[in-house]
Every structure is written in C-alpha cells, then in structure tokens.
Amino acid sequence: MTDEAGVVTGDLIVRTTRLADDQVSITVQYVGAEEWYVLTGSPVAVAEGGLEDYHERVLIAVEQGNEAVAPT
C-alpha cells in the first residue's frame, strides 16, 4: 500500500533509507519505472544498527502483500 498510488503489485524494487533522528523512509518502485512511491506508514523509527534487519522485515511484508504497510 502506498500513499500516492494505493496498492501496487508486480515486480517492485524496495528501498529503505536512513533519515535523521533514527527515522527510516521506505519507498517502492516498479522495475523499469522512474517514479518512487512511499510505503504507507513510512517513515518509521529504527534504532541505529537495525536498518538491515528492518529492511528484511519490509521485504517480507511486501512479498506477502495484503495491502502491506511499513512494519512497526
């Protein structure tokens, strides 16, 4: 589930980006497209050193579908 486009399906690229104050932005993009969409619920707080584990949680949520939002 994205803020801009609603539900997106198909082959996606998922990007997690560290922001200030322990926040992480999650965006998705259709493979081959230029536009990035914000995953609903993003940004979220992720402790320093936890970005890699959090990204894995995001991938699992997106792969499962069901209008996935940013895991908390």
Backbone hydrogen bonds, N-H to C=O, Kabsch-Sander energy under -0.5 kcal/mol:
donor,donor_aa,acceptor,acceptor_aa,energy
2,T,6,G,-2.3
3,D,38,V,-2.3
6,G,2,T,-1.0
12,L,10,G,-0.6
13,I,29,Q,-3.1
15,R,27,T,-3.1
17,T,25,S,-2.6
19,L,23,Q,-3.5
23,Q,20,A,-1.4
24,V,44,V,-2.7
25,S,17,T,-2.8
27,T,15,R,-2.6
28,V,37,Y,-2.8
29,Q,13,I,-2.0
31,V,11,D,-2.2
33,A,30,Y,-2.3
37,Y,28,V,-3.0
39,L,26,I,-2.4
40,T,1,M,-2.7
42,S,39,L,-2.1
44,V,24,V,-2.0
46,V,22,D,-3.3
50,G,47,A,-2.3
54,Y,50,G,-2.3
55,H,51,L,-2.8
56,E,52,E,-1.7
57,R,53,D,-1.8
58,V,54,Y,-2.3
59,L,55,H,-2.5
60,I,56,E,-2.2
61,A,57,R,-2.3
62,V,58,V,-2.7
63,E,59,L,-2.7
64,Q,60,I,-2.0
65,G,61,A,-1.2
70,A,40,T,-3.2
